[in-house]
Amino acid sequence: MGYHAVNILLHAANVVLVWRPFRRLGIPGAWVAAAVFAVHPIEVESVAWTSERKNVLSGFFALSAWLAFLRWEEVRQTTRSRLLWYGAGLACFVLALTSKTVTCTLPAVMLLVAAWRRRRLGWAELRPILPWLAIGLTVVPLTVVLEHRHLVNRQWDLDEPQRVLLAGRAIWFYLGKLLWPNPLIFMYPRWQLNPGQWWQWLWPLSALTLWPVFWFRRTRWGLAPLLAYSCFVVALSPALGFIDFYPMRYSFVADHFQYLAGLAVIALLTAWLTRWVRSASADVRPLVVGAGWGVLAVLAALTCRQTHAYANLETLWRDTLGKNPGCWMAHNNLAVLLDNQGRLQEAEEHTRAALAVEPTYQEAHNNLGGLLARQGRLEEATQEFVETFRADLTSTAAGKNLGVVLSQRGDLEQQVLALAESLRQRPGYERVADSLGRVLLLNSRLDAAARYFQQVIERHPNEPDPHYFRALALTRLNRNQEAITEYERCLALDPNRTSALVNLGAVLMLENRVDEAAIRYQQALKRDSGLLGARNNLAVALVQQGRLEEAVEQYEKILRIDPRFLPAHHNLADVLSKLGRTEEAQQHRSMDNIKDSPPSAHPPADSTTEF
């Protein structure tokens, strides 16, 4: 409720921030445009879906930035006053970008508005907006890189003709939803883009044709339609498909993409309506005004109805499937919810429905495997995990689940060996070996795990993970010298891995290399002072070095953080006894009799396994 309330407050503030700039620009019916923006159903997704906080928050800062810039243009009193308004606008723009980088289009929209107001586009209009443009452009490559990190196993790579088709169709889609917001779907069906079908080219061609039409009709219609359409397309441009973004995996369009972009069209339509009302005769005017209020009432009613879809996740996914039965993502997500509620049969049905639409959906294969395993259908579950593995060789989750199921079946190593053999010639096999090694390690098949990690190391000697996990296996096999070598190689590649430092310290202690172990524990504690097990082990090493007072300091630090950490009490009592501080030692030994104390959450002092 708290998140939802904040979203509503931000949207309400944005309504005011829409009205103020429109009024300053002299747009007829500025309050009407703000009212339509307030209650239009396409805004529901941005407000009712709390995950879209970034939309209403970035909108708040973007609109504030624009209002401050308009104020800067109007102020003529002092240079200081103008600089304050300009700086405030620029600061708000940076905050908008850090909320959602799609607001990088704001400077281009501001430039179009400036050209419309002054009926020219020259250096005077461009100069004050140049810093905004420069800042906005810096986030574009960053966003592209971050989006590509999420675009794994993309089934939606598009060539240039397909992207042109997508952009043209998306423009008309968003215009259509503004004028006729029904039905609104959380996840729209993903279009099939075929450049070989001539009629699909009508979408981009007609979208392009609107610019010359508005230009040649400017003497009759004015420049407002050209401005509104240009601002609309510019604001939408990051979501038109020329740049890959993660939601394209499921759908090419979404209502929240035009949270701010739709304002340009809304302003144009409400301005036309307002002028019509003002020019209408006294007899007709009440009818037009009544019709306008009727439209607002209908929009508000549709918005109220649409908000019910966002009551909870189950409602959202069922509403989506009711309007878009082929949405495999909604089928899978609903299945996860049903699984958590113990409704396994329904969950299985929806998971299979997802796979019927998208057979390569690895998450659904993995989830189906889990459902089958919980129903005791281990052989079927094994097949689903294997399918996940075949589709995505890097799926650690599938590897872990496969290991659990094969262990329950009692034929872990045979099945793992068979799977490895079937995939050995595949590109990226070393990733399979890594996952299989982790499966075997989790199930204490230590020799086989060490062999698989060695295969990965031979192909990728500069990756720290296989060195680390091989060291874990070797430690449990009591091959301590080899484990030390692997931990040191891991730390040479990743010096900040505290778990490797802690585990290396433990193995060095087993080999009586106490001085080296103490150094490793100290390095780990510099990176994370809350590692109580490591601090306890450091104190043990200090005791073996005869540095009893320093050991006492370490134990006391532990107990200040967690007074119930019993190993520290026991060890401190022994050290205090050696120092002749018998009474204090007895106080710590009495901790054995603590009742009603929750067990310490920290690992035992000799723990050497951290995943």
LUMDOPA-893722 format. One record per residue (C-alpha): residue in one letter; x, y, z. Coordinates in Angstrom, 3 decimals. Layout:
BEGIN
{'A' {X Y Z}} ...
! end
This chain:
BEGIN
{'M' {0.000 0.000 0.000}} {'G' {2.864 2.353 0.791}} {'Y' {4.434 1.926 -2.635}} {'H' {1.069 2.291 -4.318}} {'A' {0.281 5.470 -2.365}} {'V' {3.605 7.023 -3.348}} {'N' {2.989 6.175 -7.011}} {'I' {-0.410 7.870 -6.851}} {'L' {1.094 10.957 -5.200}} {'L' {3.812 11.146 -7.846}} {'H' {1.231 10.823 -10.621}} {'A' {-0.905 13.530 -8.991}} {'A' {2.140 15.791 -8.832}} {'N' {2.823 15.035 -12.494}} {'V' {-0.725 16.126 -13.375}} {'V' {0.022 19.537 -11.854}} {'L' {3.393 19.609 -13.605}} {'V' {1.647 18.948 -16.935}} {'W' {-0.828 21.758 -16.397}} {'R' {1.785 24.384 -15.449}} {'P' {4.055 24.155 -18.556}} {'F' {1.073 23.827 -20.903}} {'R' {-0.399 26.947 -19.358}} {'R' {2.893 28.835 -19.700}} {'L' {3.075 27.811 -23.351}} {'G' {-0.395 29.219 -23.923}} {'I' {-1.892 25.876 -24.982}} {'P' {-5.692 26.182 -24.953}} {'G' {-7.367 23.972 -22.375}} {'A' {-4.183 23.198 -20.449}} {'W' {-6.216 21.998 -17.473}} {'V' {-8.270 19.727 -19.734}} {'A' {-5.073 18.105 -21.043}} {'A' {-3.895 17.602 -17.456}} {'A' {-7.266 16.096 -16.513}} {'V' {-7.142 13.642 -19.427}} {'F' {-3.577 12.707 -18.460}} {'A' {-4.754 12.162 -14.886}} {'V' {-7.485 9.649 -15.710}} {'H' {-6.473 8.117 -19.048}} {'P' {-6.378 4.290 -18.805}} {'I' {-2.987 3.981 -20.519}} {'E' {-1.451 5.550 -17.405}} {'V' {-2.743 2.750 -15.145}} {'E' {0.212 0.481 -15.862}} {'S' {2.680 3.158 -14.758}} {'V' {0.798 4.029 -11.561}} {'A' {-0.918 0.846 -10.357}} {'W' {2.021 -1.446 -11.125}} {'T' {4.442 -0.499 -8.379}} {'S' {7.422 -1.812 -10.346}} {'E' {6.914 1.147 -12.679}} {'R' {7.904 3.601 -9.965}} {'K' {10.714 4.558 -12.342}} {'N' {8.122 5.870 -14.798}} {'V' {6.228 8.215 -12.475}} {'L' {9.441 9.245 -10.714}} {'S' {11.313 10.039 -13.921}} {'G' {8.178 11.820 -15.158}} {'F' {8.147 13.988 -12.060}} {'F' {11.748 15.075 -12.526}} {'A' {11.466 15.470 -16.314}} {'L' {8.389 17.689 -16.062}} {'S' {10.010 19.664 -13.229}} {'A' {13.106 20.143 -15.402}} {'W' {11.011 21.408 -18.301}} {'L' {9.045 23.790 -16.071}} {'A' {12.272 25.204 -14.610}} {'F' {13.672 25.683 -18.130}} {'L' {10.548 27.569 -19.213}} {'R' {10.859 29.719 -16.102}} {'W' {14.507 30.400 -17.005}} {'E' {13.412 31.593 -20.461}} {'E' {10.908 34.010 -18.924}} {'V' {13.030 35.479 -16.134}} {'R' {14.663 38.749 -17.086}} {'Q' {15.505 40.337 -13.710}} {'T' {19.007 39.177 -12.726}} {'T' {21.665 36.875 -14.024}} {'R' {21.749 35.057 -10.671}} {'S' {18.036 34.324 -10.788}} {'R' {18.291 32.969 -14.316}} {'L' {21.247 30.767 -13.402}} {'L' {19.337 29.334 -10.460}} {'W' {16.406 28.351 -12.653}} {'Y' {18.684 26.932 -15.335}} {'G' {20.712 24.964 -12.786}} {'A' {17.561 23.653 -11.110}} {'G' {16.236 22.470 -14.457}} {'L' {19.482 20.744 -15.358}} {'A' {19.675 19.072 -11.934}} {'C' {16.115 17.782 -12.289}} {'F' {16.979 16.432 -15.731}} {'V' {19.917 14.468 -14.292}} {'L' {17.598 13.071 -11.611}} {'A' {15.130 12.104 -14.327}} {'L' {17.861 10.226 -16.180}} {'T' {18.930 8.387 -13.040}} {'S' {15.296 7.381 -12.511}} {'K' {14.772 6.124 -16.074}} {'T' {17.087 6.779 -18.992}} {'V' {14.238 7.004 -21.517}} {'T' {13.944 10.664 -20.435}} {'C' {17.066 11.330 -22.521}} {'T' {14.605 12.445 -25.231}} {'L' {13.477 15.463 -23.171}} {'P' {16.041 17.933 -24.637}} {'A' {14.953 17.074 -28.189}} {'V' {11.309 17.708 -27.235}} {'M' {12.302 21.012 -25.596}} {'L' {14.132 22.020 -28.773}} {'L' {11.067 21.270 -30.897}} {'V' {8.875 23.328 -28.554}} {'A' {11.352 26.230 -28.629}} {'A' {11.357 26.169 -32.438}} {'W' {7.544 26.133 -32.466}} {'R' {7.292 29.081 -30.085}} {'R' {9.760 31.251 -31.991}} {'R' {8.949 29.944 -35.479}} {'R' {12.626 29.276 -36.131}} {'L' {15.385 26.860 -35.210}} {'G' {18.786 28.458 -34.911}} {'W' {21.777 28.833 -32.641}} {'A' {19.809 30.906 -30.140}} {'E' {17.370 28.038 -29.635}} {'L' {20.010 25.301 -29.682}} {'R' {22.682 26.813 -27.436}} {'P' {20.903 26.629 -24.051}} {'I' {19.799 23.046 -24.723}} {'L' {23.228 21.754 -25.818}} {'P' {24.325 20.772 -22.264}} {'W' {21.059 18.890 -21.829}} {'L' {21.570 17.070 -25.126}} {'A' {25.153 16.170 -24.193}} {'I' {24.110 14.740 -20.814}} {'G' {21.176 12.873 -22.356}} {'L' {23.329 11.296 -25.042}} {'T' {25.825 9.976 -22.490}} {'V' {23.253 7.596 -21.011}} {'V' {22.293 6.040 -24.347}} {'P' {25.362 3.764 -24.747}} {'L' {25.205 2.921 -21.034}} {'T' {21.592 1.816 -21.379}} {'V' {22.368 -0.203 -24.495}} {'V' {25.182 -2.044 -22.697}} {'L' {23.060 -2.760 -19.621}} {'E' {20.151 -4.025 -21.717}} {'H' {22.448 -6.325 -23.699}} {'R' {23.656 -7.915 -20.467}} {'H' {20.095 -9.149 -19.957}} {'L' {19.526 -10.224 -23.553}} {'V' {20.574 -13.845 -23.142}} {'N' {19.556 -16.471 -25.724}} {'R' {17.609 -13.880 -27.687}} {'Q' {14.886 -15.262 -29.896}} {'W' {13.973 -11.788 -31.095}} {'D' {17.012 -10.589 -33.042}} {'L' {15.630 -8.399 -35.814}} {'D' {17.199 -7.254 -39.067}} {'E' {16.911 -3.644 -40.217}} {'P' {13.768 -4.078 -42.389}} {'Q' {12.003 -5.752 -39.478}} {'R' {12.955 -2.903 -37.164}} {'V' {11.490 -0.390 -39.618}} {'L' {8.258 -2.417 -39.757}} {'L' {8.194 -2.583 -35.969}} {'A' {8.701 1.172 -35.518}} {'G' {5.932 2.054 -37.961}} {'R' {3.458 -0.347 -36.433}} {'A' {4.346 0.710 -32.880}} {'I' {3.632 4.381 -33.661}} {'W' {0.148 3.532 -34.909}} {'F' {-0.391 1.145 -31.982}} {'Y' {0.310 3.853 -29.423}} {'L' {-1.820 6.415 -31.267}} {'G' {-4.632 3.881 -31.390}} {'K' {-4.446 3.159 -27.659}} {'L' {-4.607 6.880 -26.902}} {'L' {-7.777 7.273 -28.960}} {'W' {-9.357 3.895 -28.111}} {'P' {-7.889 2.464 -24.877}} {'N' {-9.553 -0.902 -25.059}} {'P' {-8.472 -3.595 -24.548}} {'L' {-5.445 -2.770 -22.448}} {'I' {-3.200 -5.770 -21.840}} {'F' {-0.238 -6.062 -19.516}} {'M' {1.601 -8.100 -22.159}} {'Y' {0.417 -7.640 -25.747}} {'P' {0.829 -10.390 -28.361}} {'R' {4.177 -10.208 -30.096}} {'W' {3.779 -9.311 -33.756}} {'Q' {5.199 -11.369 -36.601}} {'L' {7.299 -8.979 -38.694}} {'N' {7.637 -10.174 -42.258}} {'P' {9.223 -7.738 -44.766}} {'G' {8.048 -10.043 -47.544}} {'Q' {4.397 -9.130 -46.906}} {'W' {3.776 -5.869 -48.767}} {'W' {0.911 -4.732 -46.561}} {'Q' {3.173 -4.579 -43.478}} {'W' {5.064 -1.737 -45.134}} {'L' {1.918 0.376 -44.930}} {'W' {2.582 0.910 -41.222}} {'P' {5.947 2.745 -41.534}} {'L' {5.033 4.430 -44.845}} {'S' {1.834 5.919 -43.446}} {'A' {3.645 6.974 -40.257}} {'L' {6.279 8.790 -42.347}} {'T' {3.628 10.339 -44.582}} {'L' {2.108 12.243 -41.661}} {'W' {5.110 14.612 -41.514}} {'P' {4.758 15.990 -45.056}} {'V' {0.969 16.090 -44.659}} {'F' {1.233 18.207 -41.510}} {'W' {3.916 20.370 -43.124}} {'F' {2.009 21.134 -46.301}} {'R' {-1.196 21.797 -44.339}} {'R' {0.524 24.123 -41.861}} {'T' {-1.038 27.259 -43.333}} {'R' {-4.503 25.848 -42.653}} {'W' {-3.921 23.766 -39.528}} {'G' {-0.969 25.628 -38.045}} {'L' {2.236 24.049 -36.809}} {'A' {0.659 22.442 -33.728}} {'P' {-0.125 19.051 -35.388}} {'L' {3.417 18.843 -36.783}} {'L' {4.871 19.705 -33.373}} {'A' {2.649 17.279 -31.473}} {'Y' {3.358 14.365 -33.799}} {'S' {7.111 15.075 -33.827}} {'C' {7.269 15.292 -30.019}} {'F' {5.220 12.090 -29.755}} {'V' {7.547 10.115 -32.027}} {'V' {10.722 11.556 -30.486}} {'A' {9.576 10.737 -26.945}} {'L' {8.676 7.206 -28.065}} {'S' {11.854 6.644 -30.077}} {'P' {13.732 4.576 -27.416}} {'A' {10.829 2.099 -27.390}} {'L' {10.284 1.781 -31.142}} {'G' {12.597 -1.216 -31.559}} {'F' {15.712 0.336 -33.073}} {'I' {17.492 -0.508 -29.802}} {'D' {17.060 -3.907 -28.171}} {'F' {15.494 -3.879 -24.730}} {'Y' {14.621 -6.805 -22.482}} {'P' {10.771 -6.682 -22.675}} {'M' {11.072 -7.328 -26.444}} {'R' {11.484 -10.966 -25.437}} {'Y' {7.782 -10.992 -24.597}} {'S' {6.165 -8.091 -26.455}} {'F' {7.231 -5.201 -28.667}} {'V' {4.907 -2.673 -27.010}} {'A' {3.648 -1.773 -23.537}} {'D' {1.312 0.914 -22.235}} {'H' {3.870 2.361 -19.838}} {'F' {6.226 3.209 -22.712}} {'Q' {4.035 6.185 -23.602}} {'Y' {3.445 7.549 -20.102}} {'L' {4.934 10.924 -21.096}} {'A' {4.968 10.558 -24.888}} {'G' {1.175 10.537 -25.069}} {'L' {1.048 14.052 -23.602}} {'A' {1.865 15.592 -26.989}} {'V' {-1.186 14.054 -28.657}} {'I' {-3.418 14.696 -25.631}} {'A' {-2.425 18.383 -25.656}} {'L' {-3.212 18.692 -29.367}} {'L' {-6.644 17.050 -29.119}} {'T' {-7.730 18.938 -25.998}} {'A' {-6.531 22.236 -27.506}} {'W' {-8.659 21.597 -30.600}} {'L' {-11.638 20.718 -28.397}} {'T' {-11.184 23.870 -26.300}} {'R' {-11.023 26.098 -29.372}} {'W' {-14.093 24.392 -30.757}} {'V' {-15.978 25.061 -27.516}} {'R' {-14.922 28.715 -27.508}} {'S' {-15.984 29.188 -31.105}} {'A' {-19.258 27.292 -30.805}} {'S' {-22.553 29.058 -30.590}} {'A' {-24.323 29.486 -27.282}} {'D' {-26.783 26.721 -28.174}} {'V' {-24.141 24.153 -29.116}} {'R' {-21.559 24.949 -26.454}} {'P' {-23.311 23.167 -23.543}} {'L' {-23.585 20.023 -25.659}} {'V' {-19.882 20.087 -26.524}} {'V' {-18.882 20.773 -22.924}} {'G' {-21.161 17.955 -21.752}} {'A' {-19.629 15.603 -24.295}} {'G' {-16.171 16.570 -23.033}} {'W' {-17.124 15.813 -19.448}} {'G' {-18.626 12.561 -20.685}} {'V' {-15.349 11.558 -22.293}} {'L' {-13.502 12.275 -19.025}} {'A' {-16.052 10.191 -17.131}} {'V' {-15.646 7.276 -19.539}} {'L' {-11.861 7.459 -19.298}} {'A' {-12.076 7.521 -15.500}} {'A' {-14.412 4.502 -15.504}} {'L' {-12.075 2.555 -17.799}} {'T' {-9.151 3.466 -15.554}} {'C' {-11.037 2.287 -12.475}} {'R' {-11.797 -1.008 -14.186}} {'Q' {-8.209 -1.445 -15.371}} {'T' {-6.737 -0.938 -11.902}} {'H' {-8.459 -4.127 -10.700}} {'A' {-6.067 -6.140 -12.883}} {'Y' {-3.207 -4.991 -10.636}} {'A' {-4.766 -6.092 -7.348}} {'N' {-2.182 -8.882 -7.006}} {'L' {0.050 -11.012 -9.196}} {'E' {-2.429 -13.818 -9.719}} {'T' {-5.085 -11.342 -10.849}} {'L' {-2.601 -9.685 -13.196}} {'W' {-1.519 -12.930 -14.865}} {'R' {-5.091 -14.204 -15.207}} {'D' {-6.229 -10.900 -16.689}} {'T' {-3.330 -11.054 -19.147}} {'L' {-4.164 -14.603 -20.194}} {'G' {-7.833 -13.726 -20.566}} {'K' {-6.899 -11.124 -23.182}} {'N' {-3.762 -12.760 -24.574}} {'P' {-4.003 -16.561 -24.161}} {'G' {-0.711 -17.096 -25.966}} {'C' {1.369 -15.142 -23.420}} {'W' {3.809 -17.847 -22.373}} {'M' {5.481 -15.619 -19.792}} {'A' {2.133 -15.116 -17.990}} {'H' {1.438 -18.873 -18.077}} {'N' {4.824 -19.589 -16.502}} {'N' {4.569 -16.855 -13.858}} {'L' {1.062 -17.914 -12.893}} {'A' {2.339 -21.481 -12.613}} {'V' {5.023 -20.342 -10.158}} {'L' {2.369 -18.682 -7.980}} {'L' {0.155 -21.760 -8.062}} {'D' {3.147 -23.952 -7.232}} {'N' {3.873 -21.813 -4.168}} {'Q' {0.239 -22.289 -3.105}} {'G' {0.573 -26.066 -3.421}} {'R' {-1.743 -26.256 -6.444}} {'L' {0.636 -28.478 -8.366}} {'Q' {-1.777 -29.819 -10.976}} {'E' {-2.905 -26.341 -12.064}} {'A' {0.702 -25.164 -12.038}} {'E' {1.713 -28.051 -14.291}} {'E' {-1.094 -27.233 -16.736}} {'H' {0.023 -23.612 -17.076}} {'T' {3.688 -24.570 -17.369}} {'R' {2.891 -26.993 -20.176}} {'A' {0.775 -24.268 -21.819}} {'A' {3.799 -21.967 -21.738}} {'L' {5.966 -24.639 -23.354}} {'A' {3.327 -25.354 -25.995}} {'V' {3.672 -21.730 -27.144}} {'E' {7.431 -21.374 -26.550}} {'P' {9.133 -24.826 -26.517}} {'T' {12.603 -23.310 -25.970}} {'Y' {11.590 -21.504 -22.758}} {'Q' {14.271 -22.850 -20.421}} {'E' {12.755 -21.406 -17.240}} {'A' {9.505 -23.259 -17.909}} {'H' {11.351 -26.553 -18.519}} {'N' {13.204 -26.063 -15.243}} {'N' {9.990 -25.166 -13.373}} {'L' {8.157 -28.142 -14.866}} {'G' {10.974 -30.394 -13.731}} {'G' {10.552 -29.105 -10.195}} {'L' {6.793 -29.657 -10.292}} {'L' {7.219 -33.214 -11.534}} {'A' {9.888 -33.964 -8.938}} {'R' {7.620 -32.785 -6.120}} {'Q' {4.969 -35.164 -7.425}} {'G' {7.456 -38.052 -7.328}} {'R' {7.704 -38.318 -11.125}} {'L' {11.490 -38.344 -11.073}} {'E' {12.154 -39.766 -14.527}} {'E' {9.990 -37.095 -16.195}} {'A' {11.601 -34.430 -14.026}} {'T' {15.057 -35.602 -15.106}} {'Q' {14.090 -35.204 -18.757}} {'E' {12.893 -31.628 -18.189}} {'F' {16.121 -30.631 -16.435}} {'V' {18.142 -32.247 -19.207}} {'E' {16.112 -30.262 -21.771}} {'T' {16.912 -27.075 -19.874}} {'F' {20.568 -28.026 -19.893}} {'R' {20.540 -28.750 -23.612}} {'A' {18.949 -25.372 -24.363}} {'D' {21.148 -23.406 -21.977}} {'L' {24.490 -24.984 -21.112}} {'T' {25.123 -22.328 -18.447}} {'S' {21.980 -23.064 -16.403}} {'T' {23.369 -23.620 -12.914}} {'A' {19.818 -23.861 -11.497}} {'A' {18.968 -26.721 -13.844}} {'G' {22.256 -28.425 -12.993}} {'K' {21.579 -28.218 -9.274}} {'N' {18.011 -29.464 -9.670}} {'L' {19.177 -32.269 -11.926}} {'G' {21.690 -33.303 -9.311}} {'V' {19.009 -33.410 -6.594}} {'V' {16.677 -35.543 -8.723}} {'L' {19.414 -37.917 -9.853}} {'S' {20.507 -38.333 -6.243}} {'Q' {16.953 -39.285 -5.317}} {'R' {16.956 -41.784 -8.169}} {'G' {20.254 -43.199 -6.977}} {'D' {22.077 -43.039 -10.327}} {'L' {23.715 -39.643 -10.123}} {'E' {27.160 -40.371 -11.532}} {'Q' {25.912 -42.593 -14.350}} {'Q' {23.374 -40.022 -15.498}} {'V' {25.872 -37.162 -15.217}} {'L' {28.429 -39.096 -17.237}} {'A' {25.813 -39.926 -19.884}} {'L' {24.726 -36.296 -20.106}} {'A' {28.315 -35.076 -20.301}} {'E' {29.073 -37.543 -23.082}} {'S' {26.031 -36.468 -25.102}} {'L' {27.078 -32.816 -24.852}} {'R' {30.860 -33.205 -25.088}} {'Q' {31.110 -32.029 -28.700}} {'R' {28.831 -29.041 -28.199}} {'P' {30.340 -25.523 -28.274}} {'G' {30.533 -24.283 -24.722}} {'Y' {30.857 -27.779 -23.266}} {'E' {33.179 -26.450 -20.589}} {'R' {30.154 -24.617 -19.144}} {'V' {28.393 -27.946 -18.881}} {'A' {31.446 -29.383 -17.145}} {'D' {31.338 -26.492 -14.665}} {'S' {27.663 -27.081 -13.884}} {'L' {28.145 -30.847 -13.670}} {'G' {31.070 -30.295 -11.341}} {'R' {28.846 -28.241 -9.051}} {'V' {26.162 -30.932 -9.153}} {'L' {28.699 -33.550 -8.120}} {'L' {30.200 -31.306 -5.450}} {'L' {26.780 -30.655 -3.926}} {'N' {26.244 -34.399 -3.781}} {'S' {29.701 -35.160 -2.354}} {'R' {31.000 -36.903 -5.506}} {'L' {34.281 -35.153 -4.907}} {'D' {36.739 -36.948 -7.228}} {'A' {34.425 -36.592 -10.223}} {'A' {33.706 -32.936 -9.324}} {'A' {37.420 -32.128 -9.190}} {'R' {37.918 -33.718 -12.635}} {'Y' {35.127 -31.669 -14.222}} {'F' {36.434 -28.410 -12.744}} {'Q' {39.875 -29.273 -14.080}} {'Q' {38.352 -29.553 -17.591}} {'V' {36.952 -26.050 -17.224}} {'I' {40.280 -24.712 -15.955}} {'E' {42.093 -26.171 -18.959}} {'R' {39.781 -24.231 -21.292}} {'H' {39.383 -21.087 -19.161}} {'P' {42.406 -20.787 -16.843}} {'N' {41.686 -17.113 -16.105}} {'E' {38.228 -17.594 -14.588}} {'P' {38.241 -17.691 -10.763}} {'D' {35.115 -19.829 -10.177}} {'P' {36.423 -23.224 -11.357}} {'H' {39.612 -22.760 -9.306}} {'Y' {37.495 -21.944 -6.258}} {'F' {35.118 -24.885 -6.576}} {'R' {37.915 -27.331 -7.388}} {'A' {39.655 -26.152 -4.230}} {'L' {36.496 -26.939 -2.234}} {'A' {36.421 -30.466 -3.624}} {'L' {40.130 -30.995 -2.981}} {'T' {39.780 -29.722 0.596}} {'R' {37.092 -32.281 1.345}} {'L' {39.335 -34.956 -0.197}} {'N' {42.106 -33.884 2.224}} {'R' {44.334 -32.984 -0.734}} {'N' {45.271 -29.803 1.063}} {'Q' {48.373 -28.797 -0.891}} {'E' {46.482 -28.920 -4.180}} {'A' {43.575 -27.034 -2.586}} {'I' {45.937 -24.285 -1.399}} {'T' {47.289 -23.920 -4.940}} {'E' {43.774 -23.588 -6.385}} {'Y' {42.694 -21.047 -3.747}} {'E' {45.796 -18.963 -4.459}} {'R' {45.086 -19.070 -8.216}} {'C' {41.501 -18.016 -7.553}} {'L' {42.666 -15.082 -5.411}} {'A' {45.220 -14.034 -8.013}} {'L' {42.269 -13.654 -10.417}} {'D' {39.770 -12.309 -7.863}} {'P' {41.598 -10.781 -4.858}} {'N' {38.347 -9.611 -3.241}} {'R' {36.716 -13.040 -2.861}} {'T' {36.443 -13.206 0.908}} {'S' {35.166 -16.798 0.961}} {'A' {38.359 -17.924 -0.790}} {'L' {40.471 -16.033 1.757}} {'V' {38.582 -17.598 4.665}} {'N' {38.720 -21.107 3.247}} {'L' {42.400 -20.767 2.327}} {'G' {43.103 -19.680 5.887}} {'A' {41.340 -22.790 7.190}} {'V' {43.354 -25.124 4.951}} {'L' {46.606 -23.400 5.913}} {'M' {45.705 -23.946 9.557}} {'L' {45.232 -27.659 8.843}} {'E' {48.748 -27.670 7.366}} {'N' {50.126 -25.847 10.453}} {'R' {51.044 -22.820 8.351}} {'V' {49.663 -20.569 11.061}} {'D' {51.427 -17.337 10.109}} {'E' {50.126 -17.508 6.541}} {'A' {46.644 -18.416 7.756}} {'A' {46.533 -15.363 10.036}} {'I' {47.443 -13.107 7.117}} {'R' {44.621 -14.533 4.991}} {'Y' {42.078 -14.092 7.794}} {'Q' {43.190 -10.490 8.279}} {'Q' {42.781 -9.829 4.559}} {'A' {39.255 -11.277 4.644}} {'L' {38.294 -9.161 7.654}} {'K' {39.505 -5.989 5.955}} {'R' {36.957 -6.693 3.234}} {'D' {34.160 -7.788 5.567}} {'S' {34.549 -7.158 9.287}} {'G' {31.347 -9.076 10.005}} {'L' {32.843 -12.508 9.225}} {'L' {32.668 -13.812 12.778}} {'G' {33.844 -17.307 11.882}} {'A' {36.919 -15.855 10.184}} {'R' {37.606 -13.573 13.160}} {'N' {37.297 -16.556 15.529}} {'N' {39.750 -18.532 13.395}} {'L' {42.131 -15.559 13.333}} {'A' {42.038 -15.511 17.130}} {'V' {42.854 -19.243 17.190}} {'A' {45.851 -18.554 14.947}} {'L' {46.978 -15.711 17.217}} {'V' {46.829 -18.044 20.217}} {'Q' {49.032 -20.558 18.397}} {'Q' {51.460 -17.724 17.715}} {'G' {51.500 -16.867 21.427}} {'R' {49.805 -13.507 20.879}} {'L' {47.212 -14.040 23.597}} {'E' {46.247 -10.422 24.267}} {'E' {45.564 -9.836 20.583}} {'A' {43.468 -12.994 20.515}} {'V' {41.407 -11.687 23.444}} {'E' {40.743 -8.465 21.478}} {'Q' {39.456 -10.481 18.526}} {'Y' {37.139 -12.611 20.683}} {'E' {35.790 -9.500 22.408}} {'K' {35.053 -7.910 19.002}} {'I' {33.082 -11.001 18.047}} {'L' {31.029 -10.905 21.231}} {'R' {30.263 -7.214 20.847}} {'I' {28.682 -8.068 17.478}} {'D' {27.000 -11.301 18.595}} {'P' {26.999 -12.026 22.347}} {'R' {25.565 -15.502 21.657}} {'F' {28.446 -16.687 19.452}} {'L' {29.332 -19.652 21.665}} {'P' {32.637 -20.740 20.020}} {'A' {34.077 -17.327 20.898}} {'H' {32.984 -17.711 24.545}} {'H' {34.592 -21.171 24.769}} {'N' {37.828 -20.119 23.109}} {'L' {38.045 -16.860 25.047}} {'A' {37.593 -18.747 28.313}} {'D' {40.601 -20.948 27.463}} {'V' {42.779 -17.936 26.614}} {'L' {41.754 -16.051 29.761}} {'S' {42.641 -19.115 31.825}} {'K' {46.123 -19.125 30.287}} {'L' {46.432 -15.442 31.188}} {'G' {45.433 -16.168 34.790}} {'R' {42.130 -14.310 34.523}} {'T' {40.192 -17.211 36.016}} {'E' {37.073 -15.338 37.143}} {'E' {36.493 -13.839 33.679}} {'A' {37.130 -17.240 32.096}} {'Q' {34.475 -18.803 34.321}} {'Q' {31.934 -16.152 33.218}} {'H' {32.429 -17.118 29.590}} {'R' {32.275 -20.850 30.366}} {'S' {28.908 -20.262 32.022}} {'M' {27.517 -19.348 28.607}} {'D' {27.072 -23.091 28.066}} {'N' {24.079 -22.845 30.374}} {'I' {22.310 -20.095 28.395}} {'K' {18.701 -21.032 27.823}} {'D' {16.127 -19.497 25.485}} {'S' {18.853 -18.065 23.302}} {'P' {18.543 -18.490 19.556}} {'P' {21.447 -20.367 17.993}} {'S' {24.151 -18.302 16.371}} {'A' {23.637 -17.711 12.671}} {'H' {27.349 -17.848 12.009}} {'P' {29.195 -20.878 10.637}} {'P' {31.403 -22.926 12.939}} {'A' {34.963 -21.751 13.280}} {'D' {36.378 -24.532 11.148}} {'S' {33.948 -24.044 8.254}} {'T' {35.663 -24.285 4.891}} {'T' {32.667 -24.487 2.565}} {'E' {31.011 -21.364 1.250}} {'F' {28.937 -21.469 -1.946}} 
! end
